[in-house]
C-alpha cells in the first residue's frame, strides 16, 4: 500500500550557491537548520524594493528500509519558487520551472534502500526571462515554502507523474437535480519489467460514508506502460455542491487490487454541480441565480512570506467566511492544495489562475512556460468543485512589447484550457486601458476587468456609467469586476476623507460608494475586492509604507479588520453584528462628530456616556448618527443593535482635542500621488506660458507609449528632461507599455503627469519625426 512520509522537519539550508552541495560527502555542518515551509525572504520581501533573489541550497538525509526495495519512490514538492533542481546522492534527478504547483520526481533508480540518501535541492528565485511571472505587483518570495513528501508505492500504482495531479479525474458529463453521470478516469502505471494485471475498483461515497455508486474493471498493462481507464458511474438524486457553508462533498475511493491485496489506493474528494453564466443575469449554480460577492487573496503574510502552514490557511478562510464572501479569486498563481480543499468545504466559488501577468517573455514567444503552468493548474485542481473559472492572464497588456504575439498566446491558452477541461469556463482579467471593443473581451468564455475608479483614475461614481456602457456595447459578453480597491492605512484618519489620503476613512467610504453601484447591477457575474489582505509588493513605496500593498480589508498580520471589512460584512453576512467605524480615529478636534455604524440588524440605539440619545433603522446597513456631542476629555460611545435573535453591542471612546493630530496624516510627499515611487518629476516653471499644441501625423507625442518614446534617443532625451529618468524607478517595467496620456489619466491631475507637464512634453516631442528619428 501507498505510504506518504512528510519530510518537513530538519533540513540544512545555505544561501551559498555551491554546486558541490549536491555531493553526498559535502559538509553542511555550518549550514542553518530549518523546518519547512521555509523562505529566505520572510522579512526583506515586504520591506522595500531590494530583496534577496538568488539560488540557495537545501539538503536532507532520507532513509527507507530494505523492505521497500521492491517499491517505487517519489519525491513530491508542493511548491518551491521558482526554479528547482533536484539531486539524489549526487545524481541529477530533474528540474521544475514554476514556483506555485506541485511537482514530483521518481527517485527509485538512484535510491539506496537500507542506508542514507542525500537529497539536495537548489532553489532559485532570481529573474528568469522564460519562467512566469516575469514582473508583477507582488514579491516573489524564494524557498521551499510548501510541504515536501516522500511517496512509496507498489510498482503498479495510480500514476504519480501526470503533471503533479492525483492521477484520478472525476469528469462530470451530465448533471441535473435528478441524476449525475460521472466518468472516472484513472491513470495506472506498471513499472514492472513484465505485463501485469490488476483489478480497478471505484467506490463513490457520500458525506455520511454511504455508498452512492460503484464500478470496476480488470486492467492488463504491458511492462512500463501507463494507461487511462474510464469507468462511468451514475448517481441518482445527487446531493449537489452549493456556494454555501458545509457544501456537500463526495469521495471517490479508487483501489488497485491483485489477488487478495490492495496494492494502491487514493481517496479523491469531489462535488457534483452544474452551472452557467448568463450575460444579462449572472451566474446560475444548480439552476439558481447566485450573486458572487468575492474577494481576492494573496497567500503571503507578515514575517512569514509564502512559508505558511495549515494554521494560517485556516485563519484566512475563517476571516473570508466571517465577512460573508462566497467567492475567492486566488491571485495570481496556483495556491496550496490545502486551501482549495478549504474552499470546497466552505462552498467558496473559486477563480483559479496562472501567473501569466504584466509582461510576456521576449525570448520565448510561444508561451511555453505559461502553457505548462496552465496544464499543471488544471490537472492538479480538476476535482475541486469550488473551481468554476480558469484564469489565463492578468493585465498581460501592461508590459508586453510584441502585442500580436501576446494575443496569439492568450488565444492558445484559452484553447489549451478548453481542451484540458471543457466542463469549466475560461476567464481573464484585463487592464483598465483595454478598449471595450478589444478582441481580449471575446477570447474567453467570460471576462473580468481590473478597474480602480476612485483611486488611480476618475471618481468612484465612474464605475456605474462605464459598466452600463460596456454592457450596452457587449450585451452577449459576461462581465465581472476582477479587481477594485483603494489603499487604507489604519494609522491615518480624517473627518473629511479624500481620494489618495490613505486614511482608513476614505478606504471605507470608497467601498461604500462602489458597492452601492455593483449591488444595483445583477448582470455582473462577480465582483472581487482587491484585496482581502494587505500583501508584500516590493516595488511599492507609498503612504509611508515600503514594500506593501495596503488595499486589504485586513492587515498583513491579520490582526486588524479595517472598517471596510465590516461594511461588507453588513451587506454579505447573515450573522448579526454591529460595528462602530472610526474607532482608531481616537482623538477628535471639534465639539461633535458624525458617528458611522455598520450593521445587518434591524435597528441600532446610541448611548453616549450611558445615556441613550437616539435609534436608527438598520435597513441601509450603513447608519450615521449626526452631531454626536463630545464632552471634555473622553466620551464613551456604545451602540446596541437589535434583531429577532437578540441584541449585539459595540463600544469605544473618543478624546476631544484642540487640534487635529498630525500623525493621522500620511507624509506630505505621498498625499495625492498615484504611487509615490512610480514617478518623480523635475520641477516645472509655473510661470512658463501655456502653448496650445496640435499634434500632426508622424511625430512623437503623449499619445505614444513610454516604451516607444524611450526607444528613440531624441524622444528619450525629451522625456528625461521633462519627466525625469523614469527607467530608474521600480515600477517602470510595469508601466512602459502605457501611453503617457493613459498615465496622466491615472494621475488625476495631481503633481505627477499634470496638464502642464504633458503640455511641455508635447511641445518638445512634436519636433521629432518618427521615421527620421530626428528633430524637425
N, C-alpha and C positions, 0 to 999 in steps of 0.2 A: 504493500500500500504506500501511497504517497506520503512523504514526510516534508514538512515545511519548517525549517530551522531559522529563526530570526538571528541576524548577525549584527545587530546594532551596537552591542557592547564591545568596548576595549579595542579601539583602532589606534594606530600610530599615525601621526599627521605631521607633514612638513611643508613649509612654503618654498623650499628649495627645489627647483626643477632639475633633478639629477636622474638621468636615465638609468644609472646603475642601481637605483632604488628598486628596479624590477627584479633584481637578482636575489635569490634566497639567502645568500651569505652576506648581503649588505647589512651593515649595523644601523639600526634605527633606535639605539638606546637613548640618544639625546633628543629624540623627537617627542613632540607633545602627545599625550594620551587623550583621546577624545571619544565621545559617545555620539552615535548617530541618532537623529539627524543633526547635521553639522554644516555651518558655513563660516568662512573666514571674513565675511563682510557684515557680521551682525551689528556692528556699531558704525563703521565708516560708510556703509552702504546707504545710510539715511541721514548723513551729517553734512553733505555738501557734494560739489561736483566731482572732486577727485576721490576715487575709491579704488581698492586693490583689485586689479584684474590681471590674472596671471595663471600659470599652470602650477598646481600643487599636487602632492602625493599623499595617498592613504595606503596603509599596509595592515594586513591582518593574517594571523595563522589559522588555518582551517584543518579540522581533523574529522575523519569518518572511520568507522571500524571496518575490519576485514569482511564483516557480514554484509556490507553494502557493495562489495566489489562487483557483483553481477548487476547492479542497478546503474541508472544514468544519473548524472549530477549536473544541475544547472544553477547558475548564479543569477539572481534577479535583483535589479536595481529599479526602484520605483520612481527615481528622479535624481539626476546628477547634472549640474549645469556647468558648461553647456556641451563640451566635447569630452567624452570619457574614453580612455584607452585602458584595457584590462589585460593583466598578465597573471599567469599562474606558474609558479616555480620557474620563473624566467622566460617562459614561453608566451609569445604574443597571442592573445585569445581573440581580440577584436576591438572595434571602435564603434561608439554610438555618437551621432551628431544631432543634438537637440536636447534641451535641458528640462523637459517637462513630462515626458512619457516614460512608461515602464519599458525596460529592455532586458533581455536575457542572453546569456551565452552558455553553450554546452562545454562544461569543464572535463567531461568524463575521460577523454583520451590522455589528458595530462595530469589527472588526479592520482595521488599516491594514497591508497587505502591503508589504514593501519598506522599511518605516520603523519608528520606535519606537512602542510602545504602552505606556501607563501602566496597570498593573493595581494597583488599590487595594482593600484588604480591611479592613473594620472587624470585629474580633472582640471579643465582649463576654461575659465570664463572670460578669456581675452576676446577681442573683437575678431570675428571670423566673417569674411565677406560672403560666404555661402551657407551660413547657418543662421536661421531666424530665431529671434528678432535681431535685425542689424542695428536698429535705433528705435527708441521708444521713450515715452514719458514715464518710465519707472526704472528702478535699479535692477541690474542683472546680477543678483547675488550668486556667488560661486559656492561649490561644495557638493558633497553627497548629502542632500538635505531632506531626503525621504528614506524610508526603510530599505534595508537590504536583506534578502533571504537566500538561503541555500535550499534548493528543492531536489529531493531524492525520489526517483520514480523507477518503476519497472521498465524494462526496455520496450514493452508495449504500453503506451500511455496516451492520454489526451494531449494533443500537440501543444508544446510549450514554446515553439519557435515561430508562431504566427503573429509577428509584429507586436509582441507583448500582450496578446489577447489571452482570454481564458481557454480558447480553442473550442468553445461552445457558443452557438448563436441561436437564440430563440427568435425566430422570424415570424412576425405577426402577419399572416397572409390575408385573413378575413376576420374582422372583429365587429361584433354588434352587441347589443344588450343581451341577445339570446344565445349567441354562440361565438366561440373563438377558435378559428382554425390556425394552428401553430405548426410551423415546420422547424424542428430542432435539428440543426446542423452540427455535427460533431466531427472534428478533425482528429484522426487517430494515427499515431506514428508507430511503426515497427522498427526498432533499432537492432533486432536480432539479425544474424547472418543467414537466416533461413526463413521460409514462409511461416507465418503464424496465424492462428485462428482464434478469435475472441468473440464473446457474446456482448453486444452493446445493449445496455438496459437503461431505460429512462423512466423515472417516476416523477410526475408533477404533483406537488403538494401545495395545498392552500395554506393560509396563515396559521391555521389551527393544527397543521400536520396531517390533515385528511388527504387521501389520495384523490386527485382531481383528474388524472389521466395517466396512461401507461402505454409503453411501446417498447419493442426490442427488435434486434436483428443480429444475425450471425455475419461476421465480417472476416474475410480472408485477406491478409496483407502480405505482399511479396517482401522479401528481405530489403530493408532500408526504405520501405515505401511509406508515404503518408497519404491518407485518403480522407475525403469529406463524405460523411454518411448522413443522409437526410431521412428523418422519420417524422411523419405527420401525425399530430395528436389534436383531437377536437375536444374542447371543454364546453359543456352545455351550461347555460346561465352563468357565465363567468362573473366573478367579483372584480369590478373594474377599478383600476388605479385612478385616483382623483387628485385634483390640485387642492388638497386638504390635509390637515394633520392626520397621522396614522393611516396613510394611504395603503390600500391592500396590496400585499406582495405575495406572489407565488415563489416556489423554489423548484428548479429542475435538478433532480439528483441523477447524475449521469455516471454510470458504472461500466467498467470493462471487466468481464469475468472469464476465467479459464478454469475448467473443471469445477472444483469447489472453492476456488479462490477469487476474491475481488482484487485484481491487480492494480487498478487505479480508479479513482472516484473524484468527481468535482461537484460541488453544490453551487448552483447558479441562481441567485435571486433575480426575479423579473416581475414586471407588472403588465397587465393587459389593459389597453386603452385604444381608442380611435379618436382622431382629431382632424380638423382642417381650419384654415384661416380664410375668412371672407373679407374682401377689400372694403366692404361697407359696414360690416358688423363685428369684425374682430375674430378672436379665437373661439372655436367651438370644440370642447373636450367632452367626449362621450355624448355628443348631441346637444350639449348645453353650453350657452354662452358663458365664457369665463373672462373676466377682466384681469389682465396680468399687471398687477401692481408690483413692479420689480425694483431691485437694487443690483448694482454691480459690485463685485468683490475681487480684490486682490488678496493674495494668500499671505503676505508678509505682516509682521508686527514688530513693534519696538523692541530693540535689543536682542531679537531672535532672527530677523530677516525671514528667509523662507524655511528655516530649520525649526518647524513647528511639529507638534505631536497631536494625537487624537484629542487631548485635553483642549488645545487651542481651537481645533476644528469644531469641537462640541460647543465651546463658548461662542464662536462666531454664529453657528446655526441657532443657538438659543436667542441671541440678540436679533437675528433676522426674523425668527418666529415671533419674538416679542413685538416687533414693530408692526407685524401683521402682513408682511410681504408674502406673496405666493409665487414669486418667480425670481430667479437669480441669473444674471449674466456673469458667467465665470470668465473674467477677463484676465489677461489677453492671451491665454495659453491653457494647456491641459492642467487641471488641478488634481489633487490627490484622489485616488480611488475611494478613500475613506469618505471624502466629502461628497462625492457623487452618491455613495451609499446613504449618507445622511439626507441628501436631497430626495432620494427615493422614498425613504421612510417618512419624511416630513411633508411629502406632497408638494414639493417645490418644482415648478416648471423651469427647466434649465435651457439656457442658450450656452452651448459649449463651442469653443473656438480655438484656432491655432494662432501662433504669434506672427502671422503674415501681416505686418503692421509698419506703417510710416514710410518705409523705403524698401524697394526690391533690389536684389543684388545686381550689380553691374558686371559681375564676372560670370554669373550663371543666369542666363535669360530664360531658362526653361522652367525655373521654379522647382527644381528637383527636391530641395530640402523641404519646401513648403508642402509639396505633394506627399513626401514621406511622412511628415508630421500629421498631415490630414488623415492619411491611411491609419496611422497609429491611433489617433484620437478616436476614429470611428470604430475600429475593431476592438479597442480596449473598453469602449463605453457603449457598445452595441446593445447590451442587455439592460441598461439603465432606463426604466420607463420615464424618469424625470426629464431625460433629454428629448426635447421635441425639435430643436433647431441646431443645425450645424453652421457655425460662423466661419466664413472662408477668408475674410480680410477685415482689417480695421484701419481706416484712414490711410490706405496704401497710396493715396493720391498726393500725400504731403511732400515726400522727398524723392519720389521715383522719377528718374530722368527719361527713360525710354517709355513714353506714355502708351504707345500701341502695344508694346511687348507686355507691359503690365496688364493691360486689358485682356490680352490673349491668355496670360497665366490665370487671371481671375476666372475667365470662361472655362478654362481647363480644370481648375479646382472645382468649380460647380459640377462639371461633367463627371469628374472623378468621384465626387461625393455622392452623386445620384447613382453612379454605378456601384459604389460600395454599399450604399444604403438608400434604396428608393422609398423606404417607408417613412422617412422624416423629411422636413423642409430645410432648404438651404437659406441662409441669410447673410448679410454683411452690414458693416457699419460705415457709412460714407462720411467723409469730412464735410463740414458745412458749406465749403466752396463748390461742391459738386452741383451742377445745374439740375433743376427739377426735371428736365427732359433728357438728361445724360443717359447713355446706354447702361451705366452702372445700375440704374434703377430697374432694369429689366432682365438682368442676367440671372439673379437668384429667385427663388420661389417667393420670398417676402423680403422687405428691405427695412433697414434702420438708418437713421441719421443722427450724428452727434452734433447737437445744437447747443449753443451757450448764449442765447439772447439773455441780456441782463447781467452778463459777466464779461465775456470777451468782446461782444459787439451788441449794439442795439439796446432795447429795453426788454424786460421780461414779458411785457404785454405783446411783443412782436411774435411770440410763438403762435398765437391764435391765427392771425392773418396768413402767416406762412403755411401752417398746417392746412388751413382751408384752401389756400391756393394750390398746394401740392395735390391735395385730394381731388380738386376740380380738374387739374391738368392730367392727373393719372388715376382716373376712377377705378381702374382694374388692377392697380398696384396696392398691395397691402403694406401699410406704413407703420413703423413704430419709432419712438424716440429712444435711441440706443444709449445716449448719454445726455445728461443735462445737470448743471450744478454750479456752485459758487464756493469760493473759499470762505471758511468760517473758523476763526481762531478764538478760542474761549477766553483768551486774555483781554480781547478788545471789545469795547461796548460803546453804545451811543443811544441817546434818546431820539436822535434824528439820523437813522442809518441811511447810507447812500452806497451806490454801487462802488465796489473796489475799496471799501474802507476796511475790509477783512473782519468786521465785527460779527459776533455771534448773532446780533440782532438783524443785520442785513441778510446773513445766511438763512435765518428762519423766514424773514419776510419774502425773500426770493422764492423759497419753496412754497410758501403760502400762495403767492401770486401764480406761479407756474402750475401748481396742482389744480387750481381752480379752472385753468384753461384746459388741461388734459381731461379732467373729470367730465367736461361737457362734450367730449368727442369720443364716443364709444367705438368709432371705427378704427382707432389706434389699436393695433393688436397687442402692444405692450408699451410700457414706459419704464426706463431704468435710471434711477438716481445714480449720478456719479459723485460720490461713491459711498458704499455703506460704511467704510472705514478709511481714515487717513492712511496713506501708504508712502513708502520710500520712493523718491523720484530725484535721483542725484542731480539732474540738470536744473532743478528749481532752486530759487533763492528769492522768496517773496514774503511779504508780511512780517519780515524779521525772522523767518524760519527757513533754514537751509536744508536742502535735501529732502523735502517733504511736500507731498500734495495734500492740502488741508481741506479738501472738499467733502470729506467724510461726514456722515451723520454721527459717527462715534470716533473718538480719538484713537490715535495709532496704538496706544497701550490698552485700549478697550476699557479704560477706567471711567470715562465720562461720556454720557449720552448728551449730545448737543441739543439745544431747544428744538431744532428742526426734526430731530428723531421723534419727539413727542407730537409734533404737528402731523406727521404721517401716521403715527400710532393712533391718533384721534380719528383719522379717516379710514384706516385699514383694519384696525384690530377690533375684535368684539369683546376683549377683556376689559371691563370697566376700570377707569382710572381718571385722575385729574393731575395736571402739572402746571405749576406757575413758571412762566417764561421770564427770563432775565434775572434769575437768582444770582448769577455770578456778577451781575452789574450791581454790586452791593452798595457802593457809595453813590448817592443821587444828589445832584445840585438842583435845588428847587423846593418849592413848598408842597408839590403834589406830583403824582405820576399817573400815567395810564397803565393799568395792570393787565397784562395779557395772560390768558389761561387757555390751555388746550385740554379738551376732554371729549369722551364719547358717551358721557352720561346725559341724562335728561335736563338737569339743572345744576347750577353752581351758586352757592352762597358765599359771600365775602365777609370775613371777620377781621377788623383792624384793632389790634391790641385787645382782643377778646370780645369786641362789640360788633354784632352783625350790622353791616351797612348797606347790603343790597343782595338781590338774587337775579340771575340771568338764566334764560333758557339755553340749553346746550346744543340745540339743533344744528347750529352753524359750525360746531366743533372748535371754533376759534372765538373766544369771548374776550371782550375788553371792558374792564371796569374803569370808567373815565374819572379823572381828577381825584384819585385816592390821596387823601391828605397825609403828609408825613410830619410827625412831630419832631421835636429836638432830639438829637441822639438817634437811638434805634427805634424803629417801628416794626412790630410783629404783624405779619400778614398770614392769614390762614384761609384756605378755601375748602369748602365741603361740597362734594358732588353727590347727587342722589340719582339712583335708578331703581329698577324693580328688585335688584339683588342686594341692595344695601347702600351704605354711604362710604365715601372714599375721600381722603384728605391729603392736602399738601401744605407745607408750612415753610416760611422763610422770614428773614428780616432784611430791612433796608436801613442804611445810615444816611441821614441828612447831612450834607456837607456844603460849604460855601462856594466851592469852585469844582469844575469838572476834574476828575482825577487824571493826570497826564498819562499814567501807564495804561489807560484804557484805549489809547490811540496807537495805531500802527506807526512805525517810523515814517517820517515825512517823505523820505525818498521813495517809499513804496506806495503811498497813497495815490490812487487814481491811475496807477500804471497797470498795463496789461499783465506783464510778468516782469519784475524789475530787472532780472538778469538777461532778458531776451535782447533788449536793445538799449544802448546808451548813446544819445545824440550829442554831437558838438553843439555848443551854444550858438543860437541864431540871433542875428541883429533884428530886434523887433521894429526898428526904425527903417529898415530897408523897404523900399516901395514894393507894393504888390503889383505883379505883372500878369495880365491875363494871357494864358498860354494856349495856343492852338497847336494840336499835335498832328502833323502831316503823316502820310504814309511813309514807311520805310525808315523811320528813325526810332531811337530808343525813347522810352517814357516810363512812367509809373504803371503803365499797363502791361509791362513785361515782368517776368519772374526775377527774383533775386539771382537765381541760378544763371539765367541768360545774361543779366547785367554784369555779373561778376566774371563771366567767361570772356567778355570783351574788355581789353585793357583800358581803352578810353572811357567806357561806361563805368568800369570798376573804379577808376580814379575819381569820377564824379560822385559815385555812391559813397566812397570813403570820405571824401571831402565834406559832403553834406550830411551824411547819416552816421559816419564813423565806420570802422572796420568790423562789419557785422560777422565776418568769418571767425572772429576771435571769441565770440560768446558761445556758451554751451548749447543754446537752443538753435543755433544757425542751421545745423544739419536737418532739423525737423521742419524748418521754415523756408528753405531755399527754393522750394517749388511753388511758393506763394507768389502771386503778383503783388507788387508793392501796394497797389490800390486795395487789395484784399486785406493786407496787413493794416493799412490805415483804417479800414472799416472796423477791424477788430479793436482798434485802439481808442475808439470813442472820442476822438478829438482831444485827447489829453496831451501831456507834454511830449509823448512819443508819436512820431509819424503824424504830427498835426498838419493842418492845411498849409501853413506857411512853409514847413519843411518839404512837403510834396510839391508845392509851387516852385520852390527854389530848385529842387531836384529836376523838375521838368524843364525849367528854363535852361539848364545845362545839358540835359540828355537829348533834347530835340536837335542839338547841334551835331549829333553823332549819327552818321548814316550807317545803317545796319550792314548793308552789303559791303561797303568800302571799309567799314570799321574805322573810319577817320572822321575828324571834326569837319563839318561842312564850312 
